[in-house]
Amino acid sequence: MSEERATRRAGLGMMLLFWVLFLGGGAWYFHDYLEAQRNPNAHLADVSIGEGEPLVLERNRAGHFVATGRINGEPVEFLLDTGATYVAVPAELAERLGLESTGSAWFNTANGRVRGELTVLDKVSLGGFTAREVRGSISPGLAGDAALLGMSFLGRFDIEIRDGRMVLRPPQRS
């Protein structure tokens, strides 16, 4: 009788282990799937494209262009914003990156007029496209760790938006 009970316990333990692993694997897969839907361009932080090649970004499910790039060598998630003048960095992220203020200014945002600090980013890169001495702002009103990648970076490249894609190209030289 005790051998039969031990066999049942072992079988029950194996069944429980199977379901724990199955549900854990499913949750892990689903998390990765949702993350890829939110930031379909996350791989760009470590990608380098060839000389003169275009950089193609995909829209996320919400219709935004989100991509992972780097500020001063540190990985940063960007929300590409052609309506933003500068690369706008949340105050907490700016502190973590060691950004220093070069003065203050007023900014007109979707949430109204706010005061922020100006800064200069030594190096900003996205998918192999790099710009040095990029004007930026430290924005205390921005929440989270995502920075707005504005025209102080994007304006250095040719931009085309079509069919859910944004294509950045090196500027055409005349």
C-alpha positions as CSV (number, residue, x, y, z in Angstrom):
1,M,0.0,0.0,0.0
2,S,2.8,2.4,0.8
3,E,4.5,1.8,-2.5
4,E,1.3,2.6,-4.3
5,R,0.9,5.8,-2.4
6,A,4.6,6.8,-3.2
7,T,3.9,6.2,-6.9
8,R,0.8,8.4,-6.8
9,R,2.7,11.2,-5.0
10,A,5.5,11.0,-7.6
11,G,2.9,11.1,-10.4
12,L,1.1,14.0,-8.9
13,G,4.5,15.8,-8.4
14,M,5.4,15.2,-12.0
15,M,2.0,16.5,-13.1
16,L,2.3,19.6,-10.9
17,L,5.9,20.2,-12.2
18,F,4.6,19.9,-15.8
19,W,1.9,22.5,-15.3
20,V,4.2,24.9,-13.5
21,L,6.8,24.7,-16.3
22,F,4.0,24.9,-19.0
23,L,2.4,28.0,-17.5
24,G,5.8,29.6,-16.7
25,G,7.0,29.1,-20.3
26,G,3.7,30.4,-21.7
27,A,4.0,33.6,-19.5
28,W,7.6,34.1,-20.6
29,Y,6.6,33.7,-24.3
30,F,3.6,35.9,-24.0
31,H,5.7,38.6,-22.2
32,D,8.2,38.6,-25.1
33,Y,5.4,38.7,-27.6
34,L,3.8,41.8,-25.9
35,E,7.2,43.5,-25.6
36,A,7.8,42.9,-29.4
37,Q,4.4,44.5,-30.1
38,R,5.2,47.5,-27.9
39,N,8.8,48.0,-29.2
40,P,9.3,46.2,-32.5
41,N,12.6,48.0,-33.0
42,A,14.3,47.0,-29.7
43,H,17.1,45.2,-31.6
44,L,18.4,48.5,-33.0
45,A,20.5,49.3,-29.9
46,D,23.1,46.7,-30.9
47,V,22.7,46.9,-34.7
48,S,25.1,48.6,-37.1
49,I,24.0,49.1,-40.7
50,G,26.3,49.4,-43.7
51,E,27.6,52.7,-44.9
52,G,24.9,54.6,-46.8
53,E,22.2,52.0,-46.0
54,P,18.8,53.1,-44.8
55,L,17.4,52.4,-41.4
56,V,13.9,51.0,-41.4
57,L,11.7,51.3,-38.3
58,E,8.3,49.6,-37.8
59,R,5.3,51.2,-36.1
60,N,4.2,49.5,-32.9
61,R,0.6,48.4,-32.3
62,A,-0.3,51.8,-31.0
63,G,0.9,53.5,-34.2
64,H,4.1,55.0,-32.7
65,F,7.7,54.5,-33.7
66,V,9.4,53.2,-30.7
67,A,13.1,52.0,-30.9
68,T,16.0,51.3,-28.6
69,G,19.1,53.3,-29.2
70,R,21.8,54.8,-27.1
71,I,22.7,58.1,-25.4
72,N,26.3,58.5,-24.5
73,G,26.7,54.8,-25.0
74,E,23.9,53.8,-22.6
75,P,20.8,51.9,-24.0
76,V,17.7,54.1,-24.0
77,E,14.2,53.5,-25.3
78,F,13.1,56.3,-27.7
79,L,9.7,57.5,-28.9
80,L,10.5,59.1,-32.2
81,D,8.8,62.4,-32.4
82,T,9.1,64.6,-35.5
83,G,7.2,67.3,-33.6
84,A,9.8,67.6,-30.9
85,T,12.5,70.2,-31.3
86,Y,15.1,68.4,-29.1
87,V,15.8,65.0,-27.7
88,A,13.7,65.3,-24.5
89,V,15.0,63.2,-21.6
90,P,13.1,62.6,-18.4
91,A,14.7,64.1,-15.3
92,E,15.4,60.7,-13.7
93,L,17.0,59.3,-16.8
94,A,19.1,62.5,-17.3
95,E,20.4,62.1,-13.7
96,R,21.3,58.4,-14.4
97,L,23.1,59.4,-17.6
98,G,25.0,62.2,-15.9
99,L,23.6,65.0,-18.1
100,E,24.3,68.5,-17.1
101,S,22.2,71.6,-17.6
102,T,23.4,74.3,-19.9
103,G,20.5,76.6,-19.0
104,S,16.8,76.6,-18.6
105,A,14.0,77.3,-21.1
106,W,10.2,77.2,-21.5
107,F,8.8,74.4,-23.7
108,N,5.3,74.1,-25.4
109,T,4.2,70.5,-25.0
110,A,1.0,68.6,-25.5
111,N,0.3,69.2,-21.8
112,G,0.9,72.9,-22.0
113,R,3.8,75.2,-21.3
114,V,6.5,73.8,-19.0
115,R,10.0,74.8,-17.8
116,G,12.9,72.5,-18.4
117,E,16.6,72.5,-18.7
118,L,18.7,72.5,-21.8
119,T,21.6,70.1,-22.3
120,V,24.0,68.8,-24.9
121,L,24.2,65.0,-25.5
122,D,27.7,64.0,-26.5
123,K,26.5,61.1,-28.7
124,V,23.1,59.8,-29.7
125,S,22.9,56.6,-31.9
126,L,20.1,54.6,-33.4
127,G,20.7,51.5,-35.5
128,G,24.1,52.5,-36.6
129,F,23.2,56.2,-37.2
130,T,25.2,58.4,-34.9
131,A,25.2,62.1,-34.2
132,R,27.5,64.0,-31.9
133,E,26.7,67.1,-29.8
134,V,23.0,66.8,-30.1
135,R,20.9,69.5,-28.4
136,G,18.5,68.1,-25.8
137,S,16.2,69.0,-22.9
138,I,15.8,67.6,-19.5
139,S,12.1,67.5,-19.0
140,P,10.8,67.0,-15.4
141,G,7.3,66.5,-16.8
142,L,8.2,63.3,-18.7
143,A,7.6,60.1,-16.8
144,G,9.3,56.8,-17.2
145,D,12.6,55.9,-18.9
146,A,11.7,56.6,-22.5
147,A,13.2,59.7,-24.2
148,L,11.6,61.6,-27.1
149,L,13.9,61.5,-30.1
150,G,13.2,64.9,-31.6
151,M,14.5,66.8,-34.6
152,S,17.8,67.8,-33.1
153,F,18.7,64.2,-34.0
154,L,16.2,63.2,-36.7
155,G,16.8,66.4,-38.7
156,R,20.3,65.3,-39.5
157,F,18.9,62.5,-41.7
158,D,16.4,62.2,-44.6
159,I,13.1,60.9,-43.2
160,E,10.4,59.1,-45.1
161,I,7.2,57.7,-43.5
162,R,5.0,55.4,-45.5
163,D,3.0,52.2,-45.0
164,G,3.7,51.9,-41.3
165,R,7.4,52.4,-41.7
166,M,9.8,55.2,-41.1
167,V,13.0,55.1,-43.2
168,L,16.0,57.2,-42.1
169,R,18.7,57.7,-44.7
170,P,22.0,59.6,-44.5
171,P,21.5,63.1,-45.9
172,Q,21.9,63.4,-49.7
173,R,25.0,65.5,-50.5
174,S,24.7,68.0,-53.3
